[in-house]
């Protein structure tokens, strides 16, 4: 049993409780749920410790402490669980590049970690979490399709450009980009990278970066600068939604910066609606 004032590393015996917790909000918990569904909750198979917080047979909060620090808490448990997770995080030292997840869980965690890990390179406290559970409201771009493995070198420059625009730093700064290339290749092999490629040029691209049985999360939506302002992002995203909801998961989600009015308008045209708030702290 967990003490309500402390967190511990979960193991395979905690998997049913983790599933029950994540089922309370399948969209907000999609990233962790996808990892747990494919790898379980043992740190050796998950590839990172999963911290748990709560008393009795059920969990009130969890936090995946990997390359990204991802907290997820029940309503009302955010403050207490943040204190427990921050204590473990401070002891371990910062190993993540981002804290990301539901804003109600990220905010109190960052309040406690900020004096120790700050200043952050960027803090995005309000990122609307959007979802769509039916067909898109606009016609899909028919030229958007899964990227073929042989097209990886064509896709990669666009993926690097998207990452640099969105995150503010190049993914090539760490290990020469080998890890990032491997991640892009993994998504391509899984059929989770989609693009419109014309004459060897990527016009539009997006990835389905997280997948659980209940929901999936679209990431990395990008239109080549020369093709912007023509509705390609809207039609391309509609194509991603149609592909994702019919082949991957019934609910398609994404989160967007609150200040990105053009993207928010495009997603609204596609048929996305706001279901929550995410937040990100970038180092």
Sine and cosine of phi, psi and omega as CSV:
sin_phi,cos_phi,sin_psi,cos_psi,sin_omega,cos_omega
0.00,0.00,0.65,-0.76,0.03,-1.00
-1.00,0.08,0.66,-0.75,0.18,-0.98
-0.96,0.26,0.62,-0.79,-0.05,-1.00
-0.93,0.37,-0.19,0.98,-0.03,-1.00
-0.99,-0.17,-0.06,1.00,-0.09,-1.00
-0.69,-0.73,0.29,-0.96,0.06,-1.00
-0.88,-0.48,0.40,-0.92,0.07,-1.00
-0.66,-0.75,0.25,-0.97,0.07,-1.00
-0.98,0.21,0.79,-0.61,-0.02,-1.00
-0.99,0.15,0.34,-0.94,0.05,-1.00
-0.73,-0.68,-0.17,-0.98,-0.11,-0.99
-0.89,0.46,-0.43,0.90,0.02,-1.00
-0.94,0.35,-0.28,0.96,-0.02,-1.00
-1.00,-0.04,-0.03,1.00,-0.12,-0.99
-0.85,0.53,-0.70,0.71,0.02,-1.00
-0.85,0.52,-0.65,0.76,0.01,-1.00
-0.92,0.39,-0.59,0.81,0.05,-1.00
-0.90,0.44,-0.70,0.72,0.02,-1.00
-0.88,0.48,-0.67,0.75,0.01,-1.00
-0.89,0.46,-0.67,0.74,0.00,-1.00
-0.90,0.44,-0.75,0.66,-0.06,-1.00
-0.92,0.40,-0.46,0.89,0.01,-1.00
-0.93,0.37,-0.25,0.97,0.03,-1.00
-0.94,0.34,-0.37,0.93,0.05,-1.00
-0.43,-0.90,0.99,0.15,-0.10,-0.99
-0.88,0.48,-0.47,0.88,0.00,-1.00
-0.97,0.25,-0.78,0.63,-0.02,-1.00
-0.91,0.43,-0.52,0.86,-0.04,-1.00
-0.99,-0.12,0.24,0.97,-0.13,-0.99
-0.85,0.53,-0.68,0.73,-0.10,-0.99
-0.90,0.44,-0.76,0.65,0.01,-1.00
-0.92,0.38,-0.65,0.76,-0.02,-1.00
-0.86,0.51,-0.67,0.75,0.01,-1.00
-0.88,0.47,-0.67,0.75,0.02,-1.00
-0.90,0.43,-0.70,0.71,-0.05,-1.00
-0.93,0.36,-0.63,0.78,0.01,-1.00
-0.89,0.45,-0.55,0.83,-0.04,-1.00
-1.00,0.00,-0.45,0.89,-0.13,-0.99
-0.81,-0.59,-0.12,0.99,-0.06,-1.00
0.98,0.18,-0.26,-0.96,-0.08,-1.00
-0.91,-0.42,-0.05,1.00,0.06,-1.00
-0.94,0.35,0.74,-0.67,-0.04,-1.00
-0.83,0.56,-0.56,0.83,-0.04,-1.00
-0.92,0.39,-0.60,0.80,0.02,-1.00
-1.00,0.06,-0.53,0.85,-0.01,-1.00
-0.96,0.27,-0.45,0.89,0.01,-1.00
1.00,0.05,0.02,1.00,0.01,-1.00
-0.27,-0.96,0.46,-0.89,0.05,-1.00
-0.94,0.33,0.62,-0.78,0.12,-0.99
-0.93,-0.37,0.91,-0.41,-0.02,-1.00
-1.00,0.04,0.57,-0.82,0.02,-1.00
-0.81,-0.58,0.46,-0.89,-0.03,-1.00
-0.61,-0.79,0.72,-0.70,0.08,-1.00
0.58,-0.81,0.23,-0.97,0.02,-1.00
-0.91,-0.42,0.41,-0.91,0.01,-1.00
0.98,0.18,-0.26,-0.97,-0.09,-1.00
-0.96,0.28,-0.29,0.96,-0.05,-1.00
-0.94,-0.33,0.39,-0.92,0.01,-1.00
-0.99,-0.13,0.55,-0.83,0.09,-1.00
-0.99,-0.16,-0.39,0.92,-0.03,-1.00
-0.31,-0.95,0.44,-0.90,0.12,-0.99
-0.67,-0.74,0.29,-0.96,0.03,-1.00
-0.50,-0.87,0.87,-0.50,0.05,-1.00
-1.00,0.07,0.87,-0.49,-0.11,-0.99
-0.96,-0.28,0.95,0.32,0.01,-1.00
-0.90,-0.44,-0.60,-0.80,0.05,-1.00
-0.86,0.51,-0.52,0.85,0.19,-0.98
-0.91,-0.43,0.63,-0.78,0.10,-0.99
-1.00,-0.07,0.91,-0.42,-0.17,-0.99
-0.83,-0.55,0.98,-0.20,0.05,-1.00
-1.00,0.02,0.47,-0.88,0.06,-1.00
-0.51,-0.86,0.88,-0.48,-0.08,-1.00
-0.74,-0.67,0.49,-0.87,0.14,-0.99
-0.92,0.40,0.48,-0.88,0.10,-0.99
-0.82,0.57,0.76,-0.65,-0.02,-1.00
0.99,-0.10,-0.27,0.96,-0.01,-1.00
-0.96,-0.27,0.06,1.00,-0.12,-0.99
-0.90,0.43,-0.69,0.73,-0.10,-1.00
-0.94,0.34,-0.77,0.64,-0.04,-1.00
-0.90,0.43,-0.66,0.75,-0.01,-1.00
-0.93,0.36,-0.57,0.82,0.04,-1.00
-0.88,0.48,-0.65,0.76,0.03,-1.00
-0.89,0.46,-0.67,0.74,0.00,-1.00
-0.93,0.37,-0.68,0.73,-0.01,-1.00
-0.94,0.34,-0.61,0.79,0.00,-1.00
-0.90,0.43,-0.60,0.80,0.03,-1.00
-0.88,0.47,-0.71,0.70,0.03,-1.00
-0.92,0.40,-0.65,0.76,-0.04,-1.00
-0.91,0.42,-0.65,0.76,0.02,-1.00
-0.90,0.44,-0.66,0.76,0.00,-1.00
-0.91,0.42,-0.63,0.77,-0.05,-1.00
-0.98,0.22,-0.43,0.90,-0.10,-0.99
0.99,0.11,0.41,-0.91,-0.06,-1.00
-0.95,0.30,0.85,-0.52,0.06,-1.00
-0.85,-0.53,-0.03,1.00,-0.07,-1.00
-0.98,-0.18,0.36,-0.93,0.09,-1.00
-0.99,-0.11,-0.28,0.96,-0.06,-1.00
-0.47,-0.88,0.60,-0.80,0.31,-0.95
-0.97,-0.23,0.83,-0.55,-0.09,-1.00
-0.53,-0.85,0.56,-0.83,0.02,-1.00
0.41,-0.91,-0.24,-0.97,0.04,-1.00
-0.82,0.58,0.72,-0.69,-0.08,-1.00
-0.86,0.51,-0.55,0.83,-0.02,-1.00
-0.92,0.39,-0.37,0.93,0.06,-1.00
-0.99,-0.10,-0.58,0.81,-0.02,-1.00
-0.94,0.34,-0.66,0.75,-0.12,-0.99
-0.86,0.51,-0.79,0.62,-0.01,-1.00
-0.93,0.36,-0.48,0.88,0.04,-1.00
-0.92,0.38,-0.68,0.73,0.01,-1.00
-0.94,0.34,-0.54,0.84,0.07,-1.00
-0.83,0.55,-0.61,0.80,-0.04,-1.00
-1.00,0.08,-0.55,0.83,-0.04,-1.00
-1.00,0.05,-0.41,0.91,-0.06,-1.00
-0.79,0.61,-0.73,0.69,0.00,-1.00
-0.89,0.46,-0.36,0.93,-0.04,-1.00
-0.98,-0.19,-0.60,0.80,-0.08,-1.00
-0.97,-0.24,-0.24,0.97,-0.08,-1.00
-0.97,0.24,0.07,-1.00,-0.05,1.00
-0.97,0.22,0.47,-0.88,0.07,-1.00
-0.98,0.22,0.45,-0.89,0.09,-1.00
-0.94,0.34,-0.55,0.83,0.05,-1.00
-0.40,-0.92,0.59,-0.81,0.03,-1.00
-0.76,-0.65,0.86,-0.51,-0.01,-1.00
-0.87,-0.49,1.00,0.00,-0.15,-0.99
-0.98,0.21,-0.30,0.96,-0.05,-1.00
-0.76,-0.65,0.97,-0.22,0.04,-1.00
-0.79,-0.61,0.98,-0.18,-0.03,-1.00
-0.80,0.60,0.74,-0.67,0.08,-1.00
-0.99,-0.10,0.85,-0.52,-0.12,-0.99
-0.91,-0.42,0.44,-0.90,0.02,-1.00
-0.51,-0.86,0.41,-0.91,0.10,-1.00
-0.60,-0.80,0.72,-0.70,-0.07,-1.00
-0.90,-0.44,0.06,1.00,0.00,-1.00
-0.73,-0.68,-0.21,-0.98,0.00,-1.00
-0.92,0.39,0.46,-0.89,0.03,-1.00
-0.90,0.44,0.44,-0.90,-0.07,-1.00
-1.00,0.07,-0.08,1.00,0.01,-1.00
-0.78,-0.62,0.36,-0.93,0.02,-1.00
-0.89,0.46,0.62,-0.78,0.01,-1.00
-0.99,0.11,0.58,-0.82,0.07,-1.00
-0.95,0.32,0.91,-0.42,-0.10,-1.00
-0.93,0.35,-0.27,0.96,-0.03,-1.00
-1.00,0.08,-0.09,1.00,0.10,-1.00
-0.99,0.17,0.80,-0.60,-0.08,-1.00
-0.49,-0.87,0.23,-0.97,0.08,-1.00
-0.88,0.48,0.66,-0.75,0.01,-1.00
-0.96,0.27,0.66,-0.75,0.03,-1.00
-1.00,0.08,0.54,-0.84,0.02,-1.00
-0.80,0.60,-0.57,0.82,-0.01,-1.00
-0.93,0.36,-0.21,0.98,-0.03,-1.00
-0.99,-0.14,0.18,0.98,-0.05,-1.00
-0.84,0.55,-0.71,0.71,-0.03,-1.00
-0.93,0.37,-0.41,0.91,0.10,-0.99
-0.97,0.25,-0.64,0.77,-0.04,-1.00
-0.96,0.29,-0.60,0.80,-0.20,-0.98
-0.84,0.55,-0.70,0.71,0.02,-1.00
-0.86,0.51,-0.60,0.80,0.03,-1.00
-0.93,0.36,-0.64,0.77,0.03,-1.00
-0.90,0.44,-0.65,0.76,0.03,-1.00
-0.90,0.43,-0.68,0.73,0.02,-1.00
-0.89,0.46,-0.68,0.73,0.02,-1.00
-0.88,0.47,-0.74,0.67,-0.03,-1.00
-0.86,0.51,-0.71,0.70,-0.04,-1.00
-0.91,0.42,-0.66,0.75,0.04,-1.00
-0.90,0.43,-0.70,0.72,-0.12,-0.99
-0.98,0.22,-0.70,0.72,-0.12,-0.99
-1.00,-0.04,-0.45,0.89,0.04,-1.00
0.99,-0.11,-0.05,1.00,0.08,-1.00
-0.66,-0.75,0.38,-0.93,-0.01,-1.00
-0.99,0.16,0.63,-0.78,0.08,-1.00
-0.95,0.33,-0.14,0.99,-0.01,-1.00
-0.99,0.16,-0.14,0.99,-0.09,-1.00
-0.95,0.32,-0.36,0.93,0.01,-1.00
-0.96,-0.29,0.80,-0.59,0.04,-1.00
0.77,0.64,0.49,0.87,0.02,-1.00
0.93,0.38,0.21,0.98,0.01,-1.00
1.00,0.00,0.08,1.00,-0.04,-1.00
-0.88,0.47,-0.69,0.73,0.00,-1.00
-0.91,0.41,-0.63,0.78,0.00,-1.00
-0.92,0.38,-0.68,0.73,0.05,-1.00
-0.86,0.51,-0.67,0.75,0.00,-1.00
-0.89,0.46,-0.63,0.77,0.01,-1.00
-0.92,0.40,-0.69,0.72,0.03,-1.00
-0.89,0.46,-0.68,0.73,0.01,-1.00
-0.89,0.45,-0.62,0.79,0.02,-1.00
-0.88,0.48,-0.69,0.73,0.01,-1.00
-0.92,0.40,-0.61,0.80,0.04,-1.00
-0.89,0.45,-0.74,0.67,-0.01,-1.00
-0.88,0.48,-0.55,0.84,-0.02,-1.00
-0.99,0.16,-0.06,1.00,-0.06,-1.00
0.96,0.28,0.43,0.90,-0.05,-1.00
-0.94,-0.35,0.19,0.98,0.08,-1.00
-0.89,-0.46,0.83,-0.55,-0.05,-1.00
-0.84,-0.54,0.53,-0.85,-0.02,-1.00
-0.36,-0.93,0.34,-0.94,0.24,-0.97
-0.95,-0.30,0.92,-0.38,-0.02,-1.00
-0.92,-0.40,0.83,-0.55,-0.07,-1.00
-0.78,-0.63,0.87,-0.50,0.02,-1.00
0.80,0.60,0.69,0.72,0.03,-1.00
0.96,0.27,0.19,0.98,0.00,-1.00
-0.87,-0.49,0.68,-0.74,0.08,-1.00
-0.99,0.12,0.90,-0.44,0.02,-1.00
-1.00,0.03,-0.64,0.77,-0.02,-1.00
-0.57,-0.82,0.56,-0.83,0.09,-1.00
-0.49,-0.87,0.39,-0.92,0.11,-0.99
-0.28,-0.96,0.41,-0.91,0.07,-1.00
-0.85,-0.53,0.46,-0.89,0.19,-0.98
-0.98,-0.18,1.00,-0.03,-0.24,-0.97
-0.99,0.16,-0.35,0.94,0.00,-1.00
-0.66,-0.75,0.67,-0.74,-0.08,-1.00
-0.66,-0.75,0.82,-0.57,0.19,-0.98
-0.82,-0.57,0.07,-1.00,0.00,-1.00
-0.91,0.41,-0.52,0.86,-0.10,-1.00
-1.00,-0.02,-0.48,0.88,-0.12,-0.99
-0.40,-0.92,0.30,-0.95,0.13,-0.99
-0.71,-0.71,0.31,-0.95,-0.06,-1.00
-0.81,-0.59,0.85,-0.53,0.02,-1.00
-0.99,0.13,0.67,-0.74,0.02,-1.00
-0.67,-0.75,0.27,-0.96,0.16,-0.99
0.91,0.41,0.53,0.85,0.05,-1.00
-0.93,0.38,0.78,-0.62,-0.12,-0.99
-0.47,-0.88,0.66,-0.75,0.12,-0.99
-0.86,-0.51,0.72,-0.70,0.02,-1.00
-0.83,0.56,0.69,-0.72,-0.09,-1.00
-0.78,0.62,-0.61,0.79,-0.04,-1.00
-0.93,0.36,-0.26,0.97,-0.07,-1.00
-0.93,-0.36,0.15,0.99,-0.04,-1.00
-0.97,0.23,0.40,-0.92,0.02,-1.00
0.99,0.12,0.23,0.97,-0.04,-1.00
-0.87,-0.49,0.19,0.98,0.02,-1.00
0.99,0.13,0.14,0.99,-0.04,-1.00
-0.92,0.39,-0.62,0.78,0.01,-1.00
-0.87,0.49,-0.64,0.77,0.01,-1.00
-0.92,0.39,-0.78,0.62,-0.02,-1.00
-0.92,0.40,-0.60,0.80,0.03,-1.00
-0.92,0.40,-0.68,0.74,0.03,-1.00
-0.91,0.42,-0.61,0.80,0.07,-1.00
-0.86,0.51,-0.63,0.78,0.03,-1.00
-0.91,0.41,-0.63,0.77,0.03,-1.00
-0.90,0.43,-0.68,0.73,0.02,-1.00
-0.87,0.50,-0.73,0.68,-0.04,-1.00
-0.89,0.45,-0.67,0.74,0.04,-1.00
-0.90,0.44,-0.73,0.68,-0.09,-1.00
-0.91,0.40,-0.70,0.71,-0.10,-1.00
-0.96,0.27,-0.37,0.93,-0.01,-1.00
-0.99,-0.11,-0.31,0.95,-0.05,-1.00
-0.84,-0.54,-0.27,0.96,-0.12,-0.99
-0.86,-0.52,-0.86,0.52,-0.05,-1.00
-0.44,-0.90,0.45,-0.89,-0.10,-0.99
-0.95,0.30,-0.41,0.91,0.01,-1.00
-0.89,-0.45,0.76,-0.65,-0.01,-1.00
-0.93,-0.36,0.75,-0.66,-0.05,-1.00
-0.74,-0.67,0.20,-0.98,0.15,-0.99
-0.25,-0.97,0.27,-0.96,0.15,-0.99
-0.80,-0.59,0.46,-0.89,-0.16,-0.99
-0.65,-0.76,0.53,-0.85,0.07,-1.00
-0.90,0.44,0.68,-0.74,-0.05,-1.00
-0.90,0.44,-0.43,0.90,-0.03,-1.00
-1.00,0.10,-0.10,0.99,-0.03,-1.00
-1.00,0.04,0.98,0.21,-0.10,-0.99
-0.91,0.42,-0.58,0.82,0.00,-1.00
-0.90,0.43,-0.71,0.71,0.00,-1.00
-0.92,0.40,-0.66,0.75,0.00,-1.00
-0.88,0.47,-0.63,0.78,0.03,-1.00
-0.92,0.40,-0.65,0.76,0.02,-1.00
-0.90,0.44,-0.69,0.72,-0.02,-1.00
-0.92,0.40,-0.58,0.82,0.05,-1.00
-0.90,0.44,-0.64,0.77,0.03,-1.00
-0.90,0.44,-0.58,0.82,0.02,-1.00
-0.92,0.38,-0.49,0.87,0.00,-1.00
0.87,-0.50,0.12,0.99,0.08,-1.00
-0.94,0.35,0.54,-0.84,0.12,-0.99
-0.73,-0.68,0.43,-0.90,-0.08,-1.00
-0.97,0.24,0.76,-0.65,0.01,-1.00
-0.84,-0.54,-0.04,1.00,-0.01,-1.00
0.08,-1.00,-0.21,-0.98,0.01,-1.00
-0.73,-0.68,0.72,-0.69,0.14,-0.99
-0.97,-0.26,0.20,-0.98,0.13,-0.99
-0.54,-0.84,0.48,-0.87,0.01,-1.00
-0.70,-0.72,0.64,-0.77,0.16,-0.99
-0.85,-0.52,0.87,-0.48,-0.09,-1.00
-0.95,-0.33,0.70,-0.72,-0.02,-1.00
-0.95,-0.33,0.00,0.00,0.00,0.00
